[in-house]
Amino acid sequence: MQDYRIVNRRGHIEVYDSWGQFVLSADNESEALCELEDMLED
């Protein structure tokens, strides 16, 4: 499994993979973690 970086940009969450590529965005960190988990299950 690769590492992911969660970045808070002015109250909006962005998730990047270990290569720095954008993966997803969310309204909060909890939502980002749920979306990331769902994405990894597929």
PDB file of N, H, CA, C and O in Angstrom:
ATOM      1  N   MET A   1       0.852  -1.200   0.000  1.00  0.00           N
ATOM      2  CA  MET A   1       0.000   0.000   0.000  1.00  0.00           C
ATOM      3  C   MET A   1       0.879   1.239   0.000  1.00  0.00           C
ATOM      4  O   MET A   1       1.871   1.318   0.724  1.00  0.00           O
ATOM      5  N   GLN A   2       0.498   2.200  -0.822  1.00  0.00           N
ATOM      6  H   GLN A   2      -0.308   2.136  -1.411  1.00  0.00           H
ATOM      7  CA  GLN A   2       1.287   3.426  -0.867  1.00  0.00           C
ATOM      8  C   GLN A   2       0.834   4.405   0.203  1.00  0.00           C
ATOM      9  O   GLN A   2      -0.255   4.276   0.762  1.00  0.00           O
ATOM     10  N   ASP A   3       1.674   5.369   0.476  1.00  0.00           N
ATOM     11  H   ASP A   3       2.559   5.473   0.022  1.00  0.00           H
ATOM     12  CA  ASP A   3       1.347   6.380   1.479  1.00  0.00           C
ATOM     13  C   ASP A   3       0.560   7.508   0.849  1.00  0.00           C
ATOM     14  O   ASP A   3       0.700   7.792  -0.341  1.00  0.00           O
ATOM     15  N   TYR A   4      -0.268   8.148   1.656  1.00  0.00           N
ATOM     16  H   TYR A   4      -0.382   7.918   2.623  1.00  0.00           H
ATOM     17  CA  TYR A   4      -1.053   9.287   1.201  1.00  0.00           C
ATOM     18  C   TYR A   4      -0.807  10.457   2.133  1.00  0.00           C
ATOM     19  O   TYR A   4      -0.571  10.278   3.328  1.00  0.00           O
ATOM     20  N   ARG A   5      -0.864  11.642   1.579  1.00  0.00           N
ATOM     21  H   ARG A   5      -1.056  11.787   0.609  1.00  0.00           H
ATOM     22  CA  ARG A   5      -0.651  12.862   2.354  1.00  0.00           C
ATOM     23  C   ARG A   5      -1.952  13.664   2.328  1.00  0.00           C
ATOM     24  O   ARG A   5      -2.507  13.928   1.262  1.00  0.00           O
ATOM     25  N   ILE A   6      -2.427  14.045   3.501  1.00  0.00           N
ATOM     26  H   ILE A   6      -1.976  13.831   4.368  1.00  0.00           H
ATOM     27  CA  ILE A   6      -3.645  14.840   3.625  1.00  0.00           C
ATOM     28  C   ILE A   6      -3.236  16.281   3.913  1.00  0.00           C
ATOM     29  O   ILE A   6      -2.492  16.557   4.853  1.00  0.00           O
ATOM     30  N   VAL A   7      -3.742  17.195   3.078  1.00  0.00           N
ATOM     31  H   VAL A   7      -4.347  16.970   2.314  1.00  0.00           H
ATOM     32  CA  VAL A   7      -3.379  18.602   3.184  1.00  0.00           C
ATOM     33  C   VAL A   7      -4.637  19.434   3.385  1.00  0.00           C
ATOM     34  O   VAL A   7      -5.616  19.288   2.652  1.00  0.00           O
ATOM     35  N   ASN A   8      -4.600  20.306   4.384  1.00  0.00           N
ATOM     36  H   ASN A   8      -3.805  20.425   4.978  1.00  0.00           H
ATOM     37  CA  ASN A   8      -5.706  21.222   4.634  1.00  0.00           C
ATOM     38  C   ASN A   8      -5.403  22.531   3.914  1.00  0.00           C
ATOM     39  O   ASN A   8      -4.453  23.235   4.256  1.00  0.00           O
ATOM     40  N   ARG A   9      -6.211  22.843   2.925  1.00  0.00           N
ATOM     41  H   ARG A   9      -6.983  22.271   2.647  1.00  0.00           H
ATOM     42  CA  ARG A   9      -6.045  24.083   2.164  1.00  0.00           C
ATOM     43  C   ARG A   9      -7.226  25.007   2.469  1.00  0.00           C
ATOM     44  O   ARG A   9      -8.297  24.904   1.871  1.00  0.00           O
ATOM     45  N   ARG A  10      -6.991  25.911   3.420  1.00  0.00           N
ATOM     46  H   ARG A  10      -6.121  25.994   3.906  1.00  0.00           H
ATOM     47  CA  ARG A  10      -8.010  26.889   3.811  1.00  0.00           C
ATOM     48  C   ARG A  10      -9.334  26.223   4.176  1.00  0.00           C
ATOM     49  O   ARG A  10     -10.402  26.675   3.762  1.00  0.00           O
ATOM     50  N   GLY A  11      -9.255  25.151   4.950  1.00  0.00           N
ATOM     51  H   GLY A  11      -8.388  24.784   5.286  1.00  0.00           H
ATOM     52  CA  GLY A  11     -10.448  24.479   5.419  1.00  0.00           C
ATOM     53  C   GLY A  11     -10.976  23.410   4.488  1.00  0.00           C
ATOM     54  O   GLY A  11     -11.966  22.754   4.809  1.00  0.00           O
ATOM     55  N   HIS A  12     -10.343  23.216   3.348  1.00  0.00           N
ATOM     56  H   HIS A  12      -9.538  23.749   3.087  1.00  0.00           H
ATOM     57  CA  HIS A  12     -10.739  22.165   2.412  1.00  0.00           C
ATOM     58  C   HIS A  12      -9.617  21.133   2.377  1.00  0.00           C
ATOM     59  O   HIS A  12      -8.443  21.502   2.361  1.00  0.00           O
ATOM     60  N   ILE A  13      -9.958  19.855   2.365  1.00  0.00           N
ATOM     61  H   ILE A  13     -10.912  19.555   2.378  1.00  0.00           H
ATOM     62  CA  ILE A  13      -8.974  18.789   2.447  1.00  0.00           C
ATOM     63  C   ILE A  13      -8.650  18.248   1.059  1.00  0.00           C
ATOM     64  O   ILE A  13      -9.547  17.984   0.258  1.00  0.00           O
ATOM     65  N   GLU A  14      -7.359  18.086   0.786  1.00  0.00           N
ATOM     66  H   GLU A  14      -6.630  18.300   1.436  1.00  0.00           H
ATOM     67  CA  GLU A  14      -6.889  17.468  -0.450  1.00  0.00           C
ATOM     68  C   GLU A  14      -5.993  16.298  -0.085  1.00  0.00           C
ATOM     69  O   GLU A  14      -5.216  16.380   0.867  1.00  0.00           O
ATOM     70  N   VAL A  15      -6.098  15.217  -0.831  1.00  0.00           N
ATOM     71  H   VAL A  15      -6.729  15.151  -1.604  1.00  0.00           H
ATOM     72  CA  VAL A  15      -5.291  14.027  -0.588  1.00  0.00           C
ATOM     73  C   VAL A  15      -4.390  13.794  -1.803  1.00  0.00           C
ATOM     74  O   VAL A  15      -4.845  13.844  -2.945  1.00  0.00           O
ATOM     75  N   TYR A  16      -3.109  13.538  -1.537  1.00  0.00           N
ATOM     76  H   TYR A  16      -2.740  13.497  -0.609  1.00  0.00           H
ATOM     77  CA  TYR A  16      -2.115  13.295  -2.580  1.00  0.00           C
ATOM     78  C   TYR A  16      -1.444  11.954  -2.317  1.00  0.00           C
ATOM     79  O   TYR A  16      -1.301  11.535  -1.168  1.00  0.00           O
ATOM     80  N   ASP A  17      -1.036  11.286  -3.392  1.00  0.00           N
ATOM     81  H   ASP A  17      -1.152  11.626  -4.325  1.00  0.00           H
ATOM     82  CA  ASP A  17      -0.323  10.022  -3.219  1.00  0.00           C
ATOM     83  C   ASP A  17       1.153  10.288  -2.938  1.00  0.00           C
ATOM     84  O   ASP A  17       1.573  11.443  -2.857  1.00  0.00           O
ATOM     85  N   SER A  18       1.931   9.232  -2.790  1.00  0.00           N
ATOM     86  H   SER A  18       1.589   8.294  -2.855  1.00  0.00           H
ATOM     87  CA  SER A  18       3.340   9.379  -2.416  1.00  0.00           C
ATOM     88  C   SER A  18       4.172  10.032  -3.517  1.00  0.00           C
ATOM     89  O   SER A  18       5.300  10.455  -3.261  1.00  0.00           O
ATOM     90  N   TRP A  19       3.641  10.123  -4.732  1.00  0.00           N
ATOM     91  H   TRP A  19       2.726   9.780  -4.940  1.00  0.00           H
ATOM     92  CA  TRP A  19       4.331  10.786  -5.838  1.00  0.00           C
ATOM     93  C   TRP A  19       3.908  12.241  -5.982  1.00  0.00           C
ATOM     94  O   TRP A  19       4.379  12.944  -6.875  1.00  0.00           O
ATOM     95  N   GLY A  20       3.017  12.693  -5.102  1.00  0.00           N
ATOM     96  H   GLY A  20       2.633  12.122  -4.376  1.00  0.00           H
ATOM     97  CA  GLY A  20       2.562  14.071  -5.138  1.00  0.00           C
ATOM     98  C   GLY A  20       1.401  14.314  -6.075  1.00  0.00           C
ATOM     99  O   GLY A  20       1.039  15.464  -6.324  1.00  0.00           O
ATOM    100  N   GLN A  21       0.805  13.245  -6.605  1.00  0.00           N
ATOM    101  H   GLN A  21       1.099  12.310  -6.403  1.00  0.00           H
ATOM    102  CA  GLN A  21      -0.324  13.395  -7.512  1.00  0.00           C
ATOM    103  C   GLN A  21      -1.621  13.510  -6.711  1.00  0.00           C
ATOM    104  O   GLN A  21      -1.825  12.805  -5.723  1.00  0.00           O
ATOM    105  N   PHE A  22      -2.488  14.411  -7.159  1.00  0.00           N
ATOM    106  H   PHE A  22      -2.322  14.985  -7.961  1.00  0.00           H
ATOM    107  CA  PHE A  22      -3.773  14.621  -6.522  1.00  0.00           C
ATOM    108  C   PHE A  22      -4.617  13.355  -6.632  1.00  0.00           C
ATOM    109  O   PHE A  22      -4.686  12.742  -7.697  1.00  0.00           O
ATOM    110  N   VAL A  23      -5.264  12.960  -5.521  1.00  0.00           N
ATOM    111  H   VAL A  23      -5.208  13.458  -4.656  1.00  0.00           H
ATOM    112  CA  VAL A  23      -6.104  11.761  -5.496  1.00  0.00           C
ATOM    113  C   VAL A  23      -7.574  12.132  -5.316  1.00  0.00           C
ATOM    114  O   VAL A  23      -8.426  11.686  -6.084  1.00  0.00           O
ATOM    115  N   LEU A  24      -7.872  12.947  -4.304  1.00  0.00           N
ATOM    116  H   LEU A  24      -7.179  13.310  -3.681  1.00  0.00           H
ATOM    117  CA  LEU A  24      -9.264  13.334  -4.057  1.00  0.00           C
ATOM    118  C   LEU A  24      -9.312  14.561  -3.169  1.00  0.00           C
ATOM    119  O   LEU A  24      -8.314  14.966  -2.574  1.00  0.00           O
ATOM    120  N   SER A  25     -10.505  15.143  -3.095  1.00  0.00           N
ATOM    121  H   SER A  25     -11.317  14.814  -3.579  1.00  0.00           H
ATOM    122  CA  SER A  25     -10.723  16.269  -2.186  1.00  0.00           C
ATOM    123  C   SER A  25     -11.980  15.996  -1.369  1.00  0.00           C
ATOM    124  O   SER A  25     -12.839  15.212  -1.773  1.00  0.00           O
ATOM    125  N   ALA A  26     -12.074  16.647  -0.225  1.00  0.00           N
ATOM    126  H   ALA A  26     -11.376  17.284   0.103  1.00  0.00           H
ATOM    127  CA  ALA A  26     -13.205  16.442   0.671  1.00  0.00           C
ATOM    128  C   ALA A  26     -13.417  17.700   1.502  1.00  0.00           C
ATOM    129  O   ALA A  26     -12.573  18.595   1.544  1.00  0.00           O
ATOM    130  N   ASP A  27     -14.566  17.739   2.158  1.00  0.00           N
ATOM    131  H   ASP A  27     -15.252  17.013   2.124  1.00  0.00           H
ATOM    132  CA  ASP A  27     -14.890  18.894   2.996  1.00  0.00           C
ATOM    133  C   ASP A  27     -14.179  18.859   4.345  1.00  0.00           C
ATOM    134  O   ASP A  27     -13.935  19.903   4.950  1.00  0.00           O
ATOM    135  N   ASN A  28     -13.843  17.639   4.821  1.00  0.00           N
ATOM    136  H   ASN A  28     -14.041  16.791   4.329  1.00  0.00           H
ATOM    137  CA  ASN A  28     -13.141  17.524   6.098  1.00  0.00           C
ATOM    138  C   ASN A  28     -12.279  16.258   6.086  1.00  0.00           C
ATOM    139  O   ASN A  28     -12.404  15.420   5.193  1.00  0.00           O
ATOM    140  N   GLU A  29     -11.413  16.131   7.078  1.00  0.00           N
ATOM    141  H   GLU A  29     -11.311  16.812   7.804  1.00  0.00           H
ATOM    142  CA  GLU A  29     -10.466  15.015   7.118  1.00  0.00           C
ATOM    143  C   GLU A  29     -11.169  13.669   7.280  1.00  0.00           C
ATOM    144  O   GLU A  29     -10.756  12.672   6.687  1.00  0.00           O
ATOM    145  N   SER A  30     -12.222  13.645   8.076  1.00  0.00           N
ATOM    146  H   SER A  30     -12.558  14.455   8.558  1.00  0.00           H
ATOM    147  CA  SER A  30     -12.972  12.413   8.275  1.00  0.00           C
ATOM    148  C   SER A  30     -13.566  11.909   6.954  1.00  0.00           C
ATOM    149  O   SER A  30     -13.486  10.722   6.640  1.00  0.00           O
ATOM    150  N   GLU A  31     -14.151  12.812   6.202  1.00  0.00           N
ATOM    151  H   GLU A  31     -14.216  13.777   6.457  1.00  0.00           H
ATOM    152  CA  GLU A  31     -14.718  12.455   4.895  1.00  0.00           C
ATOM    153  C   GLU A  31     -13.615  11.979   3.950  1.00  0.00           C
ATOM    154  O   GLU A  31     -13.805  11.012   3.212  1.00  0.00           O
ATOM    155  N   ALA A  32     -12.470  12.651   3.968  1.00  0.00           N
ATOM    156  H   ALA A  32     -12.315  13.436   4.567  1.00  0.00           H
ATOM    157  CA  ALA A  32     -11.347  12.262   3.105  1.00  0.00           C
ATOM    158  C   ALA A  32     -10.878  10.851   3.435  1.00  0.00           C
ATOM    159  O   ALA A  32     -10.606  10.061   2.531  1.00  0.00           O
ATOM    160  N   LEU A  33     -10.782  10.527   4.722  1.00  0.00           N
ATOM    161  H   LEU A  33     -11.003  11.169   5.457  1.00  0.00           H
ATOM    162  CA  LEU A  33     -10.338   9.192   5.119  1.00  0.00           C
ATOM    163  C   LEU A  33     -11.338   8.127   4.696  1.00  0.00           C
ATOM    164  O   LEU A  33     -10.945   7.042   4.269  1.00  0.00           O
ATOM    165  N   CYS A  34     -12.627   8.428   4.811  1.00  0.00           N
ATOM    166  H   CYS A  34     -12.947   9.310   5.158  1.00  0.00           H
ATOM    167  CA  CYS A  34     -13.664   7.477   4.377  1.00  0.00           C
ATOM    168  C   CYS A  34     -13.602   7.257   2.876  1.00  0.00           C
ATOM    169  O   CYS A  34     -13.682   6.119   2.413  1.00  0.00           O
ATOM    170  N   GLU A  35     -13.460   8.329   2.111  1.00  0.00           N
ATOM    171  H   GLU A  35     -13.395   9.253   2.487  1.00  0.00           H
ATOM    172  CA  GLU A  35     -13.378   8.211   0.660  1.00  0.00           C
ATOM    173  C   GLU A  35     -12.128   7.446   0.237  1.00  0.00           C
ATOM    174  O   GLU A  35     -12.175   6.634  -0.687  1.00  0.00           O
ATOM    175  N   LEU A  36     -11.020   7.704   0.907  1.00  0.00           N
ATOM    176  H   LEU A  36     -10.981   8.364   1.657  1.00  0.00           H
ATOM    177  CA  LEU A  36      -9.783   7.012   0.596  1.00  0.00           C
ATOM    178  C   LEU A  36      -9.910   5.526   0.905  1.00  0.00           C
ATOM    179  O   LEU A  36      -9.462   4.686   0.125  1.00  0.00           O
ATOM    180  N   GLU A  37     -10.514   5.205   2.031  1.00  0.00           N
ATOM    181  H   GLU A  37     -10.878   5.888   2.665  1.00  0.00           H
ATOM    182  CA  GLU A  37     -10.728   3.822   2.400  1.00  0.00           C
ATOM    183  C   GLU A  37     -11.615   3.109   1.375  1.00  0.00           C
ATOM    184  O   GLU A  37     -11.324   1.984   0.968  1.00  0.00           O
ATOM    185  N   ASP A  38     -12.693   3.772   0.964  1.00  0.00           N
ATOM    186  H   ASP A  38     -12.929   4.685   1.295  1.00  0.00           H
ATOM    187  CA  ASP A  38     -13.590   3.207  -0.051  1.00  0.00           C
ATOM    188  C   ASP A  38     -12.847   2.976  -1.366  1.00  0.00           C
ATOM    189  O   ASP A  38     -13.024   1.947  -2.019  1.00  0.00           O
ATOM    190  N   MET A  39     -12.020   3.937  -1.742  1.00  0.00           N
ATOM    191  H   MET A  39     -11.876   4.772  -1.212  1.00  0.00           H
ATOM    192  CA  MET A  39     -11.263   3.837  -2.989  1.00  0.00           C
ATOM    193  C   MET A  39     -10.292   2.660  -2.949  1.00  0.00           C
ATOM    194  O   MET A  39     -10.116   1.966  -3.951  1.00  0.00           O
ATOM    195  N   LEU A  40      -9.668   2.434  -1.806  1.00  0.00           N
ATOM    196  H   LEU A  40      -9.811   2.998  -0.992  1.00  0.00           H
ATOM    197  CA  LEU A  40      -8.674   1.370  -1.674  1.00  0.00           C
ATOM    198  C   LEU A  40      -9.320  -0.017  -1.615  1.00  0.00           C
ATOM    199  O   LEU A  40      -8.666  -1.015  -1.921  1.00  0.00           O
ATOM    200  N   GLU A  41     -10.593  -0.090  -1.227  1.00  0.00           N
ATOM    201  H   GLU A  41     -11.125   0.720  -0.979  1.00  0.00           H
ATOM    202  CA  GLU A  41     -11.297  -1.364  -1.163  1.00  0.00           C
ATOM    203  C   GLU A  41     -11.662  -1.883  -2.546  1.00  0.00           C
ATOM    204  O   GLU A  41     -11.791  -3.092  -2.742  1.00  0.00           O
ATOM    205  N   ASP A  42     -11.829  -0.982  -3.504  1.00  0.00           N
ATOM    206  H   ASP A  42     -11.725   0.000  -3.345  1.00  0.00           H
ATOM    207  CA  ASP A  42     -12.242  -1.385  -4.861  1.00  0.00           C
ATOM    208  C   ASP A  42     -11.159  -2.076  -5.635  1.00  0.00           C
ATOM    209  O   ASP A  42     -11.373  -2.464  -6.784  1.00  0.00           O
TER     210      ASP A  42
END
